[in-house]
């Protein structure tokens, strides 16, 4: 089946040229998705929608490559995801059709340019950092938490009465920020007066009591306070890429002993702030401003609303 995508940079621009071209290519009006969005970081809900609708054997039709990708790297990432899912890409004005050997070769040339662009950016960044260090300047983003906030988060975590998600809510930051500052390897927590209730795992079908033992690495806590921490950690769903099927998601729980290395990306409901954490390739893509297709499909299948707002099943 043919699906079309068109984009104009502002509401004042006329998308008729693109829509007409897609219709002439055989795309039905009900399958044409149109975004009014400009800039690399602008939200593109209709692009997310069409990517969710596409299935193996379908073809995505666009008029020009610059209508689809925010950048060359984003375009290559999308192209790779489409190929992995068995979806073809047809670009009308530039004569690219990935169902043919010639079209795949032309699209492959873009990946070479994208890699060159990435290497140039890395080289320029290293040169800039070296020059800044020579002038006595420190790089990097300013921390989201002050030293006092980090100390408070550590005390709350060590006390055993709050989960990481609760601490993050108190400090108004994502859970991944708190995880990045906590010393979870050398916690000397004391048992709280009352045993806290474990959080419910995201998108579970029925309420279950979380186990003490980590299902991923098998670690079993030795104290009540450590068990309270572990139950809170195991309540968080971590979404990994399936190594056997890049277009699908593997859901795992992790304790402090097997927590994935950075990068991590917190998918948070806009109402309650709860949601899964992405890791690996998923996190890398999300950190660039794009929700991975496989993650979007998993969220929709779990009852989430992805566009225009990210809402969990309880708040949609």
Backbone bond lengths (Angstrom), bond angles and torsions (degrees), N, CA, C in turn:
res aa  C-N    CA-C-N  psi(-1)  N-CA   C-N-CA  omega(-1)  CA-C   N-CA-C  phi
1 X - - - 1.457 - - 1.523 109.51 -
2 X 1.334 115.79 145.24 1.455 121.27 -179.94 1.528 110.36 -94.53
3 X 1.343 115.08 133.35 1.456 121.75 173.27 1.526 107.85 -125.71
4 X 1.316 116.49 140.09 1.453 120.34 -178.91 1.512 112.04 -115.72
5 X 1.349 115.25 148.43 1.460 121.09 175.69 1.518 109.20 -133.73
6 X 1.337 115.37 133.07 1.464 121.98 178.50 1.520 108.13 -133.03
7 X 1.343 115.57 153.66 1.462 119.84 179.32 1.517 109.79 -148.75
8 X 1.326 115.51 137.18 1.466 121.87 170.48 1.521 107.56 -122.41
9 X 1.328 116.36 155.19 1.458 120.68 -171.02 1.517 113.90 -78.70
10 X 1.310 118.83 -20.38 1.459 120.63 -179.58 1.512 109.26 -151.38
11 X 1.332 114.91 167.10 1.455 120.20 -179.78 1.522 111.86 -67.56
12 X 1.351 117.21 -19.10 1.460 120.76 -178.05 1.525 112.17 -79.99
13 X 1.328 117.62 -19.54 1.455 120.00 -178.78 1.524 110.26 -80.23
14 X 1.326 114.99 148.65 1.460 121.15 -177.13 1.525 109.60 -95.76
15 X 1.325 117.90 119.39 1.470 120.19 -178.94 1.526 112.91 -87.53
16 X 1.340 117.91 5.00 1.466 120.59 -172.89 1.522 112.14 -57.57
17 X 1.337 117.82 -38.62 1.470 120.54 -178.80 1.522 110.77 -58.69
18 X 1.329 116.93 -46.65 1.461 120.25 -179.42 1.533 111.50 -68.08
19 X 1.323 116.03 -43.96 1.457 119.75 -178.67 1.522 110.79 -62.71
20 X 1.329 117.11 -42.55 1.470 120.85 178.89 1.524 111.05 -63.33
21 X 1.327 116.96 -41.55 1.461 120.82 179.46 1.527 111.03 -63.72
22 X 1.318 116.89 -40.47 1.463 120.26 178.10 1.521 110.91 -65.54
23 X 1.331 116.60 -39.24 1.465 120.32 178.71 1.527 110.95 -64.78
24 X 1.341 116.84 -41.59 1.476 120.24 178.33 1.524 111.20 -64.22
25 X 1.329 116.99 -27.65 1.470 120.82 179.19 1.525 111.94 -79.22
26 X 1.335 116.79 -2.22 1.451 120.27 175.92 1.516 115.55 101.92
27 X 1.336 118.08 8.37 1.455 121.38 179.71 1.529 108.95 -83.37
28 X 1.322 117.08 126.18 1.456 121.14 178.09 1.515 111.92 -68.16
29 X 1.328 116.26 149.82 1.461 120.82 -176.99 1.523 111.62 -58.19
30 X 1.334 117.33 -34.34 1.467 120.62 -178.15 1.524 112.14 -72.47
31 X 1.338 116.92 -12.58 1.462 121.15 -178.43 1.521 112.89 -109.34
32 X 1.336 117.45 12.11 1.463 121.65 176.81 1.520 108.76 -98.11
33 X 1.319 116.37 124.14 1.467 122.35 -179.47 1.524 108.87 -110.74
34 X 1.331 117.14 131.94 1.460 122.53 -174.27 1.520 110.53 -126.33
35 X 1.337 115.81 128.29 1.464 121.98 175.45 1.521 110.13 -112.66
36 X 1.320 116.41 142.73 1.460 122.62 168.47 1.525 106.29 -108.15
37 X 1.313 116.41 92.96 1.465 120.45 -174.37 1.511 109.48 -152.36
38 X 1.305 116.00 136.79 1.457 121.41 176.59 1.506 109.74 -129.44
39 X 1.330 117.87 153.77 1.454 121.55 179.76 1.510 112.14 91.42
40 X 1.324 115.24 155.21 1.464 120.56 -174.46 1.516 112.75 -69.49
41 X 1.333 117.84 -26.55 1.466 120.45 -175.01 1.522 112.57 -104.27
42 X 1.320 118.36 4.46 1.460 120.58 -177.97 1.527 110.47 -67.56
43 X 1.313 115.71 143.90 1.460 120.93 178.36 1.527 110.29 -69.79
44 X 1.321 116.79 139.20 1.461 121.82 -179.52 1.531 108.82 -129.72
45 X 1.322 116.36 75.38 1.470 119.49 -174.85 1.521 113.69 -63.36
46 X 1.343 117.71 -33.61 1.461 119.49 -179.24 1.528 111.77 -72.28
47 X 1.330 117.43 -30.01 1.462 119.86 173.67 1.519 109.58 -65.82
48 X 1.326 116.90 -44.15 1.468 120.23 176.21 1.529 110.63 -59.45
49 X 1.348 115.76 -39.41 1.467 119.79 -177.77 1.523 111.83 -66.24
50 X 1.329 116.66 -44.66 1.461 118.60 -177.74 1.523 110.61 -69.91
51 X 1.340 118.04 -34.98 1.460 120.37 177.80 1.531 110.73 -65.92
52 X 1.320 116.36 -31.77 1.459 120.14 177.26 1.526 111.40 -71.35
53 X 1.335 117.09 -35.11 1.467 120.90 -177.81 1.528 113.17 -76.15
54 X 1.311 117.45 -27.31 1.462 121.01 -174.95 1.531 111.80 -64.22
55 X 1.316 115.42 140.68 1.457 122.46 177.05 1.526 109.61 -129.35
56 X 1.329 116.28 166.09 1.453 121.32 179.41 1.537 110.31 -56.08
57 X 1.328 116.06 132.17 1.458 121.68 -177.83 1.512 113.52 96.45
58 X 1.345 118.40 -13.97 1.458 121.67 177.78 1.526 110.62 -79.22
59 X 1.325 116.01 167.61 1.457 122.71 177.59 1.516 108.85 -129.54
60 X 1.335 116.04 130.32 1.460 121.82 174.33 1.521 108.07 -95.31
61 X 1.322 116.57 124.63 1.462 122.14 -176.95 1.522 108.90 -111.54
62 X 1.333 116.60 131.00 1.461 122.88 175.27 1.523 108.06 -134.18
63 X 1.321 116.80 164.66 1.472 119.28 -179.72 1.520 111.22 -85.67
64 X 1.348 117.42 -42.79 1.461 121.83 179.03 1.522 109.11 -141.88
65 X 1.329 115.84 155.45 1.456 120.33 -178.20 1.523 112.29 -62.94
66 X 1.350 117.40 -34.19 1.460 119.17 -176.97 1.524 111.96 -70.50
67 X 1.338 117.72 -11.17 1.463 120.06 175.68 1.522 111.31 -78.42
68 X 1.323 117.18 -19.75 1.466 121.02 -173.20 1.512 112.64 -96.72
69 X 1.337 118.24 -52.23 1.456 121.68 -171.02 1.512 113.29 -98.97
70 X 1.339 116.08 147.72 1.457 121.47 175.06 1.527 111.06 -74.45
71 X 1.326 116.04 -26.61 1.454 123.08 -179.23 1.526 107.23 -155.95
72 X 1.318 115.72 172.75 1.459 119.28 177.89 1.531 109.90 -62.29
73 X 1.332 115.88 -41.15 1.464 119.29 -179.10 1.527 110.68 -65.49
74 X 1.324 116.95 -41.72 1.461 120.31 177.78 1.522 110.38 -63.16
75 X 1.316 116.39 -39.63 1.459 121.06 179.78 1.527 111.13 -63.17
76 X 1.312 116.24 -43.44 1.462 120.23 179.36 1.519 110.55 -65.59
77 X 1.333 117.20 -39.85 1.462 120.98 178.22 1.525 110.84 -61.34
78 X 1.328 116.46 -45.31 1.460 120.48 177.72 1.525 111.12 -62.12
79 X 1.337 115.75 -43.51 1.459 119.26 179.94 1.518 112.01 -60.55
80 X 1.339 116.36 -41.64 1.464 120.27 178.81 1.527 111.24 -64.88
81 X 1.330 116.45 -40.62 1.460 120.10 178.77 1.524 111.40 -64.65
82 X 1.321 116.73 -39.45 1.465 120.17 178.43 1.529 110.86 -64.44
83 X 1.328 117.07 -43.39 1.470 120.42 179.74 1.522 110.58 -62.55
84 X 1.343 116.50 -42.69 1.463 119.98 -179.80 1.519 111.53 -62.51
85 X 1.324 116.78 -29.94 1.468 120.83 -179.07 1.526 112.10 -90.39
86 X 1.331 118.31 1.08 1.462 121.18 179.71 1.513 113.43 76.15
87 X 1.331 117.06 29.15 1.466 122.85 -178.35 1.528 109.33 -110.43
88 X 1.330 116.32 133.25 1.456 121.04 -179.91 1.530 110.35 -91.33
89 X 1.346 115.20 157.11 1.464 122.34 178.52 1.526 108.71 -123.21
90 X 1.320 115.67 131.08 1.460 121.50 179.47 1.525 108.72 -125.01
91 X 1.347 116.11 123.20 1.460 122.23 -179.48 1.526 107.48 -112.72
92 X 1.319 117.29 110.57 1.461 121.82 -168.07 1.528 112.90 -66.00
93 X 1.314 118.79 -54.51 1.469 121.24 -172.37 1.517 112.79 -73.55
94 X 1.321 117.79 -22.44 1.467 120.32 -178.47 1.523 112.65 -105.66
95 X 1.315 116.48 5.60 1.460 120.73 172.52 1.509 115.27 63.45
96 X 1.308 117.95 31.92 1.469 121.51 179.73 1.520 108.94 -101.32
97 X 1.323 115.86 128.59 1.463 122.17 177.75 1.518 107.10 -141.27
98 X 1.335 117.00 105.66 1.468 120.14 -174.24 1.518 113.50 -72.02
99 X 1.335 117.17 -1.76 1.459 118.83 173.86 1.527 110.95 -78.75
100 X 1.340 117.54 -9.73 1.466 122.68 178.09 1.518 110.16 -111.71
101 X 1.329 116.31 157.29 1.466 120.81 179.89 1.527 110.66 -63.97
102 X 1.335 117.05 -39.33 1.459 120.75 -179.93 1.521 111.10 -63.69
103 X 1.347 115.65 -43.38 1.462 119.59 179.79 1.509 112.43 -64.07
104 X 1.346 116.69 -40.23 1.461 119.65 178.15 1.520 110.62 -64.83
105 X 1.335 117.07 -37.08 1.466 120.49 179.34 1.523 110.70 -65.67
106 X 1.329 117.26 -42.23 1.464 120.65 179.54 1.517 111.00 -64.14
107 X 1.332 116.55 -42.22 1.453 119.48 178.97 1.521 110.52 -67.91
108 X 1.351 116.82 -34.17 1.452 120.57 178.64 1.508 112.84 -63.67
109 X 1.350 116.61 -31.04 1.465 119.76 177.85 1.525 110.75 -62.55
110 X 1.322 116.75 -30.76 1.459 119.62 178.53 1.522 111.60 -65.69
111 X 1.329 116.43 -33.81 1.462 119.03 179.68 1.527 110.71 -65.19
112 X 1.341 117.16 -35.12 1.460 120.77 176.76 1.526 109.86 -63.85
113 X 1.332 116.35 -43.21 1.461 120.51 178.52 1.520 111.06 -65.43
114 X 1.329 116.95 -37.83 1.457 120.61 179.23 1.528 111.23 -64.73
115 X 1.344 116.81 -41.44 1.455 120.62 178.36 1.519 110.89 -64.91
116 X 1.352 116.66 -40.14 1.462 120.56 177.16 1.522 110.14 -62.66
117 X 1.338 116.43 -43.10 1.460 120.57 178.53 1.523 110.85 -60.74
118 X 1.343 116.84 -43.52 1.461 120.14 179.57 1.516 111.45 -61.94
119 X 1.340 117.22 -44.36 1.459 120.70 -179.55 1.519 111.81 -64.09
120 X 1.334 116.94 -37.82 1.465 120.20 178.16 1.529 110.70 -66.32
121 X 1.324 116.60 -40.44 1.463 120.26 178.76 1.525 110.63 -63.51
122 X 1.343 116.36 -44.50 1.464 120.55 178.98 1.517 111.25 -61.20
123 X 1.343 115.76 -45.11 1.460 119.96 -179.58 1.524 111.57 -63.49
124 X 1.336 116.10 -43.88 1.469 119.34 179.94 1.523 111.30 -65.86
125 X 1.340 116.30 -36.80 1.461 119.79 178.86 1.523 111.03 -65.50
126 X 1.325 116.92 -43.49 1.462 120.52 178.84 1.523 110.83 -62.05
127 X 1.327 116.57 -42.97 1.467 119.97 178.69 1.522 111.02 -61.83
128 X 1.339 115.68 -42.46 1.459 119.39 179.94 1.513 112.60 -65.37
129 X 1.359 117.31 -41.27 1.454 120.48 178.21 1.524 111.79 -65.53
130 X 1.331 115.93 -39.28 1.465 119.59 178.82 1.523 110.74 -63.65
131 X 1.336 116.80 -41.53 1.459 120.37 178.51 1.522 111.36 -66.35
132 X 1.339 116.40 -38.55 1.457 120.05 179.01 1.524 111.31 -66.37
133 X 1.334 116.76 -42.08 1.467 120.04 178.79 1.522 110.80 -63.59
134 X 1.345 116.80 -36.63 1.460 120.54 178.82 1.522 111.31 -63.13
135 X 1.353 116.20 -26.92 1.474 120.71 178.79 1.521 111.23 -94.04
136 X 1.353 116.83 6.23 1.445 120.54 176.54 1.503 115.03 83.97
137 X 1.341 118.22 15.22 1.459 121.25 -178.68 1.529 110.26 -97.75
138 X 1.313 116.51 148.49 1.450 122.73 176.27 1.510 109.60 -106.00
139 X 1.333 116.23 136.77 1.460 120.36 -179.38 1.509 111.97 -95.75
140 X 1.331 114.15 -173.23 1.452 119.94 178.28 1.513 112.65 97.89
141 X 1.339 115.55 161.75 1.445 120.74 178.40 1.524 110.90 -75.30
142 X 1.333 117.69 150.42 1.469 118.69 174.43 1.521 109.88 -65.07
143 X 1.332 118.10 143.57 1.471 120.02 -178.37 1.521 111.15 -65.03
144 X 1.346 116.34 146.07 1.461 121.18 178.33 1.526 111.90 -76.33
145 X 1.333 116.38 -22.81 1.458 120.77 -178.92 1.524 109.81 -117.43
146 X 1.328 116.07 138.98 1.460 120.26 175.24 1.526 109.34 -77.04
147 X 1.321 116.19 170.12 1.466 119.99 178.82 1.533 110.98 -60.92
148 X 1.356 116.17 -38.50 1.461 119.34 179.10 1.526 111.36 -66.24
149 X 1.335 117.18 -38.82 1.465 120.75 178.85 1.521 110.94 -67.21
150 X 1.331 116.66 -39.56 1.467 120.33 177.97 1.524 110.00 -63.20
151 X 1.329 116.51 -43.12 1.464 120.30 178.81 1.526 110.92 -63.70
152 X 1.351 116.35 -40.32 1.463 120.10 177.94 1.523 110.99 -63.47
153 X 1.335 116.86 -44.54 1.463 120.70 179.02 1.521 111.08 -59.83
154 X 1.336 116.78 -40.34 1.457 120.48 -179.96 1.524 110.83 -66.50
155 X 1.342 116.65 -40.41 1.469 119.49 179.78 1.527 110.74 -65.56
156 X 1.331 116.55 -41.99 1.463 119.89 178.73 1.525 110.85 -63.82
157 X 1.320 115.78 -40.98 1.466 119.59 179.89 1.526 110.58 -66.64
158 X 1.341 116.80 -43.75 1.460 120.75 -178.80 1.525 111.74 -65.47
159 X 1.350 116.65 -31.93 1.456 120.10 -178.67 1.520 112.07 -67.68
160 X 1.323 117.37 -24.59 1.452 120.87 175.13 1.505 115.22 84.36
161 X 1.332 118.65 2.14 1.451 120.57 -177.57 1.511 114.82 -93.56
162 X 1.340 117.70 -5.97 1.466 121.59 -178.00 1.518 110.17 -135.54
163 X 1.311 116.05 142.43 1.454 121.34 174.31 1.518 109.26 -83.19
164 X 1.321 116.30 168.27 1.461 120.78 178.74 1.529 110.64 -61.51
165 X 1.329 116.77 -38.77 1.466 119.69 179.37 1.526 110.89 -63.01
166 X 1.319 117.83 -39.71 1.464 121.09 179.28 1.529 110.95 -68.23
167 X 1.319 116.96 -39.56 1.467 120.65 178.21 1.527 109.86 -64.71
168 X 1.325 116.73 -42.11 1.459 120.42 178.78 1.524 111.07 -61.65
169 X 1.340 116.68 -39.83 1.467 120.03 178.79 1.527 110.93 -64.71
170 X 1.328 117.73 -38.90 1.462 121.28 178.10 1.531 111.53 -62.09
171 X 1.320 115.98 -39.04 1.466 120.71 -176.63 1.523 112.74 -92.03
172 X 1.350 116.71 -2.97 1.461 122.42 177.38 1.529 112.04 59.99
173 X 1.327 115.83 45.52 1.462 122.34 177.15 1.521 108.00 -135.79
174 X 1.335 117.97 160.93 1.472 119.99 176.49 1.523 111.41 -64.95
175 X 1.322 115.39 156.68 1.471 119.96 178.11 1.516 111.63 -60.15
176 X 1.340 116.65 -35.09 1.465 119.23 -178.59 1.523 111.53 -62.42
177 X 1.352 117.55 -31.36 1.466 120.53 177.26 1.518 110.34 -66.14
178 X 1.331 116.60 -43.80 1.460 120.46 179.28 1.525 110.21 -65.28
179 X 1.341 116.69 -44.69 1.468 120.27 177.88 1.531 110.78 -55.77
180 X 1.336 116.19 -37.53 1.460 120.25 -176.78 1.516 113.86 -68.51
181 X 1.343 117.42 -21.94 1.470 120.64 -177.19 1.521 113.38 -104.67
182 X 1.327 118.31 -19.57 1.454 120.31 -176.36 1.523 112.05 -74.98
183 X 1.318 114.52 142.28 1.465 120.61 168.80 1.525 106.84 -93.84
184 X 1.351 115.53 90.42 1.463 120.11 -177.10 1.523 112.58 -90.38
185 X 1.319 116.99 -5.57 1.469 119.43 -176.52 1.524 112.29 -86.52
186 X 1.357 117.54 -23.51 1.460 119.98 -174.96 1.522 111.13 -127.33
187 X 1.334 115.38 44.03 1.453 120.41 -179.09 1.523 110.20 -76.68
188 X 1.327 115.94 133.43 1.465 121.20 176.69 1.517 108.13 -118.55
189 X 1.323 116.13 60.15 1.458 121.08 -174.26 1.519 110.98 -75.02
190 X 1.330 114.14 149.65 1.455 120.83 172.56 1.524 108.54 -102.55
191 X 1.302 117.34 151.18 1.456 120.36 -178.30 1.512 110.52 -66.13
192 X 1.351 118.62 133.91 1.444 121.41 178.58 1.525 110.43 -72.81
193 X 1.354 115.62 162.23 1.453 120.34 -179.91 1.516 110.89 -62.23
194 X 1.334 116.44 -39.87 1.450 121.26 178.01 1.518 109.15 -120.32
195 X 1.283 116.32 140.65 1.453 120.69 179.75 1.515 109.91 -74.63
196 X 1.347 119.58 120.88 1.456 120.65 -176.66 1.520 111.04 -69.79
197 X 1.303 114.66 151.94 1.460 120.43 176.72 1.517 109.47 -79.64
198 X 1.329 118.48 130.31 1.464 121.63 -179.30 1.515 110.62 -68.25
199 X 1.313 115.02 146.88 1.455 119.97 175.64 1.523 109.59 -68.80
200 X 1.298 116.72 153.15 1.457 121.82 177.21 1.513 109.41 -83.75
201 X 1.328 120.90 130.83 1.461 122.24 179.43 1.520 110.92 -58.29
202 X 1.326 114.86 145.37 1.461 119.29 -177.12 1.522 110.89 -64.81
203 X 1.338 115.12 135.46 1.454 122.62 173.46 1.527 114.40 62.00
204 X 1.313 117.83 30.21 1.455 118.72 175.50 1.517 109.52 -77.81
205 X 1.321 116.57 149.53 1.458 120.91 -178.78 1.519 110.42 -75.85
206 X 1.318 117.79 -39.60 1.460 121.36 179.81 1.522 108.53 -135.90
207 X 1.321 116.78 151.50 1.441 121.10 179.86 1.536 109.44 -69.64
208 X 1.312 115.13 130.14 1.457 120.39 178.56 1.518 108.50 -133.43
209 X 1.307 116.83 156.27 1.461 120.43 176.49 1.517 107.74 -86.08
210 X 1.329 114.02 126.83 1.457 118.83 -177.13 1.524 110.68 -68.67
211 X 1.329 117.93 140.46 1.461 120.82 -178.90 1.524 111.49 -74.89
212 X 1.323 115.54 159.31 1.468 120.21 173.65 1.520 110.65 -76.32
213 X 1.326 116.90 -35.85 1.458 121.52 -174.72 1.522 110.70 -83.12
214 X 1.325 116.63 133.99 1.467 120.69 178.97 1.525 109.52 -68.71
215 X 1.330 118.59 124.03 1.463 120.01 -178.37 1.521 113.28 -72.37
216 X 1.330 117.14 -13.25 1.466 120.13 -177.66 1.517 112.70 -90.97
217 X 1.343 116.65 -48.45 1.467 119.03 -177.32 1.525 113.18 -110.85
218 X 1.346 116.94 -11.21 1.454 119.97 177.54 1.511 115.32 85.13
219 X 1.349 118.15 4.95 1.473 119.53 -178.26 1.531 110.20 -69.21
220 X 1.344 116.27 136.52 1.456 121.83 178.60 1.520 109.27 -118.85
221 X 1.331 119.09 123.67 1.467 121.00 -178.88 1.520 111.34 -65.68
222 X 1.334 114.68 153.53 1.468 119.77 -175.84 1.517 113.05 -105.33
223 X 1.346 118.18 -10.66 1.461 121.04 179.83 1.527 109.53 -129.60
224 X 1.345 115.51 163.50 1.457 119.78 178.74 1.531 110.79 -64.36
225 X 1.343 116.20 -40.68 1.462 119.17 -179.08 1.524 110.82 -63.70
226 X 1.319 116.71 -43.37 1.460 120.01 179.22 1.528 110.44 -66.33
227 X 1.342 116.46 -35.98 1.462 120.04 177.64 1.524 110.99 -64.50
228 X 1.344 117.16 -37.71 1.466 120.59 178.13 1.522 110.05 -63.60
229 X 1.338 116.78 -43.73 1.456 120.81 175.71 1.523 110.66 -59.25
230 X 1.322 114.94 -46.95 1.461 118.95 -173.96 1.521 110.91 -65.03
231 X 1.332 117.68 -40.14 1.462 119.19 178.05 1.527 111.11 -62.23
232 X 1.330 116.77 -39.05 1.458 119.88 176.57 1.519 112.03 -64.29
233 X 1.341 116.52 -41.48 1.472 120.11 178.24 1.523 111.19 -65.23
234 X 1.343 116.72 -41.11 1.458 120.31 -177.36 1.524 112.10 -73.05
235 X 1.344 117.39 -12.63 1.465 120.02 177.28 1.518 112.02 -74.52
236 X 1.331 116.85 -14.30 1.462 121.38 -178.42 1.528 109.30 -89.12
237 X 1.327 115.94 130.12 1.466 121.08 176.72 1.524 109.16 -89.07
238 X 1.320 117.23 123.27 1.471 122.82 175.80 1.528 107.50 -102.09
239 X 1.326 116.18 126.61 1.462 121.13 -179.44 1.522 109.84 -99.12
240 X 1.334 115.74 118.39 1.462 123.15 178.92 1.528 109.79 -109.33
241 X 1.322 115.68 156.84 1.453 120.67 172.41 1.524 109.47 -75.57
242 X 1.325 116.17 134.18 1.459 121.14 175.53 1.526 108.83 -73.38
243 X 1.335 117.38 115.97 1.467 120.72 -176.31 1.517 111.76 -64.89
244 X 1.330 117.27 -24.29 1.460 120.78 -179.76 1.526 112.72 -90.37
245 X 1.336 116.75 -15.70 1.457 121.50 180.00 1.521 108.18 -151.02
246 X 1.342 116.40 96.06 1.452 121.25 -174.45 1.523 112.71 -62.07
247 X 1.326 118.11 -15.42 1.451 120.42 -179.14 1.515 113.15 -91.67
248 X 1.338 118.35 8.70 1.459 120.66 -178.81 1.524 109.98 -128.33
249 X 1.334 114.72 170.69 1.460 122.11 -172.09 1.517 110.04 -116.87
250 X 1.320 115.58 141.02 1.459 122.26 172.04 1.527 107.46 -112.64
251 X 1.331 117.37 128.52 1.453 122.48 -178.30 1.526 108.89 -102.92
252 X 1.327 116.50 126.63 1.461 120.92 179.44 1.520 110.14 -133.84
253 X 1.327 115.96 156.47 1.457 122.53 171.18 1.519 107.99 -110.47
254 X 1.330 116.01 146.75 1.468 119.96 -176.64 1.519 110.51 -135.82
255 X 1.327 115.97 139.64 1.453 121.25 169.84 1.522 108.08 -93.35
256 X 1.336 116.60 -177.56 1.458 119.83 -177.14 1.528 112.45 -66.36
257 X 1.332 117.18 -18.76 1.462 120.12 -177.73 1.531 112.70 -83.05
258 X 1.320 117.49 -23.53 1.471 119.29 -178.06 1.529 111.99 -125.06
259 X 1.334 116.92 17.87 1.466 121.21 178.98 1.528 109.96 -58.78
260 X 1.346 118.97 131.45 1.460 121.76 -177.61 1.520 112.42 -59.32
261 X 1.322 115.47 150.43 1.458 121.34 175.57 1.527 109.45 -72.11
262 X 1.353 117.58 155.97 1.468 119.96 174.79 1.537 110.00 -59.43
263 X 1.360 117.53 157.49 1.454 126.17 6.74 1.527 112.17 -82.01
264 X 1.339 114.65 158.68 1.455 121.55 173.31 1.524 107.62 -137.68
265 X 1.318 115.83 151.17 1.475 120.27 -178.61 1.515 108.57 -135.98
266 X 1.331 115.74 128.04 1.455 122.11 -176.46 1.525 109.75 -90.84
267 X 1.323 117.14 114.54 1.464 121.83 173.98 1.525 107.14 -88.13
268 X 1.327 117.29 106.89 1.459 121.40 -171.25 1.521 111.14 -116.00
269 X 1.331 116.00 131.25 1.454 121.64 172.69 1.528 108.83 -60.28
270 X 1.331 117.42 136.85 1.455 120.82 -176.25 1.529 112.42 -70.79
271 X 1.323 117.84 -11.38 1.464 120.58 179.41 1.525 111.22 -99.64
272 X 1.331 116.60 -54.48 1.467 119.67 -174.12 1.530 113.35 -101.95
273 X 1.330 118.13 -13.95 1.458 121.44 179.02 1.510 114.89 79.44
274 X 1.338 117.53 2.20 1.456 120.63 -179.06 1.523 109.92 -89.41
275 X 1.319 116.22 162.20 1.455 120.72 179.14 1.512 111.52 154.76
276 X 1.325 118.08 175.76 1.465 121.66 -178.78 1.519 112.04 -78.56
277 X 1.318 115.51 168.50 1.464 122.19 175.35 1.526 107.84 -114.36
278 X 1.322 116.01 132.89 1.461 121.37 178.37 1.520 109.60 -92.13
279 X 1.317 115.88 146.68 1.449 120.44 177.84 1.523 109.33 -137.75
280 X 1.320 116.40 168.26 1.464 121.20 177.91 1.520 113.05 63.83
281 X 1.334 115.89 -137.53 1.462 121.93 -178.34 1.516 111.02 -60.99
282 X 1.331 116.78 -38.90 1.464 119.80 178.36 1.529 110.47 -56.73
283 X 1.330 117.02 -44.96 1.459 120.97 -178.82 1.525 110.94 -66.61
284 X 1.322 117.06 -40.03 1.465 120.25 179.53 1.523 111.19 -60.72
285 X 1.334 116.38 -43.96 1.468 120.31 179.17 1.529 110.34 -66.36
286 X 1.330 117.46 -44.13 1.465 121.02 -178.20 1.521 111.69 -65.83
287 X 1.315 117.39 -35.13 1.470 120.83 179.25 1.531 111.06 -66.61
288 X 1.326 117.32 -21.44 1.467 120.55 175.88 1.526 111.65 -85.50
289 X 1.304 117.29 0.02 1.457 120.89 176.31 1.509 115.12 101.35
290 X 1.329 117.98 8.88 1.463 121.56 -177.75 1.525 109.86 -119.64
291 X 1.325 116.96 128.47 1.461 120.67 174.13 1.527 107.88 -79.35
292 X 1.343 118.48 118.37 1.462 120.27 -178.23 1.519 112.05 -54.38
293 X 1.320 116.46 142.50 1.462 121.34 -176.69 1.527 110.89 -57.87
294 X 1.329 116.62 -45.05 1.461 119.76 -178.42 1.524 111.04 -62.77
295 X 1.326 117.25 -36.88 1.463 120.96 178.67 1.523 110.11 -68.31
296 X 1.341 116.36 -43.81 1.467 120.02 178.47 1.529 110.69 -59.40
297 X 1.326 116.59 -41.77 1.461 120.18 179.00 1.524 110.81 -65.38
298 X 1.323 117.14 -39.55 1.467 120.81 178.63 1.521 110.31 -64.70
299 X 1.332 117.25 -43.13 1.456 120.74 179.90 1.527 111.03 -61.91
300 X 1.339 116.02 -47.34 1.468 120.02 179.70 1.524 110.37 -61.21
301 X 1.325 117.02 -43.43 1.452 120.79 178.98 1.523 113.26 -66.04
302 X 1.351 116.73 -22.01 1.458 121.20 179.01 1.520 112.31 -93.18
303 X 1.334 116.05 5.17 1.452 119.31 176.00 1.512 115.27 97.61
304 X 1.340 117.98 7.26 1.457 121.06 178.42 1.526 110.60 -80.07
305 X 1.326 115.30 157.37 1.463 122.22 166.53 1.527 107.23 -102.90
306 X 1.327 116.64 125.48 1.465 120.98 -176.12 1.525 111.30 -95.45
307 X 1.318 117.53 -39.50 1.457 121.80 -179.70 1.522 109.27 -130.83
308 X 1.347 118.76 147.55 1.472 126.79 -1.86 1.517 113.62 -79.02
309 X 1.343 117.23 -12.21 1.460 121.90 178.53 1.519 109.55 -122.92
310 X 1.337 115.33 151.86 1.463 120.86 178.82 1.519 108.00 -90.42
311 X 1.336 115.87 106.89 1.460 121.66 -174.87 1.517 110.52 -129.45
312 X 1.330 116.30 135.03 1.457 121.39 178.91 1.537 109.33 -76.62
313 X 1.331 118.43 167.56 1.466 120.45 -177.26 1.528 114.09 -57.36
314 X 1.336 117.99 -29.68 1.459 120.54 -178.42 1.518 113.21 -77.68
315 X 1.347 118.18 -14.07 1.464 120.43 -174.23 1.519 113.20 -127.64
316 X 1.324 117.59 11.14 1.452 119.59 -177.87 1.539 110.81 -77.54
